[in-house]
Amino acid sequence: MTTALFIGRFQPFHCGHLKALEYILKKKALVILMLGSAQESNTWDNPFSARERIQMISAVLTRAGLADKVTLVPVIDIGDNKLWVSHVKMHVPAFDCVYSNNPLVQKLFREAGYAVFDTSSFDRGRFEGVKIRALIAESRSWEERVPQEVAAYLKLCGGDVKIKRLKQTPGKEEAKLTPCKCKKRSDFPK
């Protein structure tokens, strides 16, 4: 059985990510979806904690019938490219190949001997985390760019408000914000 590692920050998980995941699952039996920068939250680039991202993505996977084929694994950054692949391998289950559109990630895993593939960006101009965060911050239409479970989570749990506050924070760094309000699975919208 072949297993792919799909690496991203998923801030937030959007329809492009879901299409890429479905694309990968047509080629591989299982996917480890690695949530990078797991230690980061409450910044413009990384508004959501690993726990919040896991809640959002789990709801999407369950509804799409993919939960039994995808393992979610948060991995913190270590700030050392020479050790990063080894660090990832220590924290995720075994995998055969890597999917990423990040040139540095591709280079590091190729140098480590892995087959590396693009996720075939699906309308990247429309489905890009920073653009979706900007639309949310500007109170413009964004809901159709994320799976409905993500939109529901962001609205119910205050993620949209968090993004608006982060946009207003000087330097867009380390706003003193509380985490999203949904604490457990039962809080999540059905």
C-alpha positions in Angstrom: 0.0 0.0 0.0 1.5 3.4 -1.0 1.4 6.3 1.3 2.0 10.0 0.3 3.0 12.8 2.5 1.1 16.0 1.7 2.7 19.0 3.4 1.1 22.4 4.0 0.1 24.9 6.7 -3.6 24.9 5.7 -4.3 28.4 7.1 -7.2 27.8 6.4 -7.9 24.5 4.7 -9.5 25.6 1.4 -11.1 24.0 -1.7 -7.7 23.9 -3.5 -6.3 21.8 -0.7 -9.3 19.5 -0.9 -9.0 19.1 -4.6 -5.3 18.4 -4.3 -6.0 15.8 -1.6 -8.6 14.1 -3.8 -6.0 14.2 -6.7 -3.4 12.5 -4.5 -5.8 9.8 -3.3 -6.5 8.9 -7.0 -2.8 7.9 -7.1 -2.0 6.8 -3.6 -3.9 4.6 -1.1 -3.2 6.7 1.9 -2.2 10.3 2.7 -0.4 11.7 5.7 -1.5 15.3 5.8 1.2 17.2 7.6 0.2 20.4 9.2 3.4 22.5 9.1 4.3 25.3 11.5 2.3 23.5 14.2 3.7 25.7 16.9 2.4 28.9 15.2 -0.9 30.6 15.8 -2.5 34.0 16.3 -0.4 35.6 13.5 -1.5 36.9 10.1 0.3 34.1 8.3 -0.7 31.4 10.8 -3.9 32.5 12.5 -5.1 29.0 13.6 -3.5 26.6 16.0 -2.8 23.0 15.1 -5.8 22.0 17.1 -8.1 24.4 15.3 -6.8 23.2 11.9 -7.3 19.6 12.9 -10.9 20.3 13.9 -11.6 22.0 10.6 -9.9 19.4 8.4 -11.4 16.5 10.3 -14.9 17.7 9.7 -14.1 18.1 5.9 -12.6 14.6 5.7 -15.5 13.0 7.6 -18.1 14.6 5.3 -16.1 13.8 2.1 -15.7 10.1 3.3 -11.9 10.4 3.4 -11.3 10.2 7.1 -10.1 6.5 6.9 -7.6 7.3 4.1 -6.0 10.5 5.7 -3.9 10.8 8.8 -3.5 14.4 10.2 -0.1 15.0 11.8 1.0 18.4 13.2 4.8 19.1 13.0 6.6 22.1 14.4 9.2 24.0 12.5 12.8 23.6 13.7 14.5 26.4 11.7 17.2 24.1 10.3 16.8 23.0 6.7 19.6 20.4 7.1 17.7 18.6 9.8 14.2 19.2 8.7 13.6 16.1 6.6 14.9 13.9 9.5 12.7 15.9 11.9 9.6 15.2 9.7 10.4 11.5 9.4 10.7 11.2 13.2 7.2 12.7 13.7 5.1 11.2 10.9 4.3 7.6 9.9 6.3 6.0 7.1 5.6 7.4 3.6 6.8 6.6 0.0 6.6 10.0 -1.7 6.0 13.7 -1.0 3.5 16.2 -2.5 4.2 19.9 -2.1 4.2 23.0 -4.3 6.8 24.6 -2.1 10.2 24.7 -3.9 12.3 24.4 -0.7 10.3 21.5 0.5 10.6 19.8 -2.9 14.4 20.4 -2.9 15.0 19.1 0.6 13.0 15.9 0.1 14.5 15.2 -3.3 18.0 15.6 -1.8 16.9 13.0 0.8 16.0 10.5 -2.0 12.2 10.9 -2.1 10.0 11.1 -5.1 8.4 14.5 -5.0 5.4 15.7 -6.9 3.4 18.9 -7.3 -0.1 18.9 -6.1 -1.2 20.4 -9.4 -2.4 23.7 -8.1 -6.1 24.0 -8.6 -6.9 27.6 -9.5 -4.2 29.0 -7.2 -5.3 32.5 -8.0 -8.6 31.8 -6.3 -7.6 29.2 -3.8 -4.7 30.6 -1.8 -4.6 31.0 2.0 -3.3 34.6 2.1 -6.0 35.7 -0.4 -8.7 34.0 1.5 -7.6 35.5 4.8 -7.5 38.9 3.1 -11.1 38.5 1.9 -12.2 37.5 5.4 -10.4 40.5 6.9 -12.1 42.8 4.4 -15.6 41.3 5.0 -15.7 40.3 1.3 -17.1 37.0 -0.1 -14.8 34.1 0.8 -17.1 31.3 1.9 -17.2 29.6 -1.6 -13.4 29.2 -1.5 -13.4 26.9 1.5 -15.3 23.7 2.2 -18.6 24.4 3.9 -17.4 22.8 7.1 -14.5 25.2 7.3 -16.8 28.2 6.6 -19.1 27.0 9.4 -16.3 26.5 11.8 -14.8 29.9 11.2 -18.1 31.6 11.7 -19.3 29.6 14.7 -16.0 29.6 16.5 -14.9 33.1 15.8 -12.1 32.4 13.3 -13.4 35.1 11.0 -13.2 37.7 13.8 -9.7 36.5 14.7 -8.5 37.1 11.2 -10.0 40.6 11.1 -8.2 41.4 14.3 -5.0 40.1 13.1 -5.2 42.2 9.9 -5.5 45.3 12.2 -2.6 44.3 14.4 0.6 46.4 13.6 3.1 44.1 11.9 0.3 41.4 11.8 2.3 39.5 14.4 1.3 38.0 17.8 -2.0 39.6 18.5 -3.2 39.0 22.0 -6.2 36.9 21.0 -8.0 34.0 22.5 -8.2 30.8 20.5 -11.3 30.0 18.5 -14.3 29.3 20.8 -14.9 25.7 19.7 -13.0 23.6 22.3 -14.2 20.1 21.4 -15.7 18.1 18.6 -19.2 18.5 20.0 -18.9 22.3 19.7 -18.3 22.0 16.0 -21.2 22.6 13.6 -22.8 19.5 12.2 
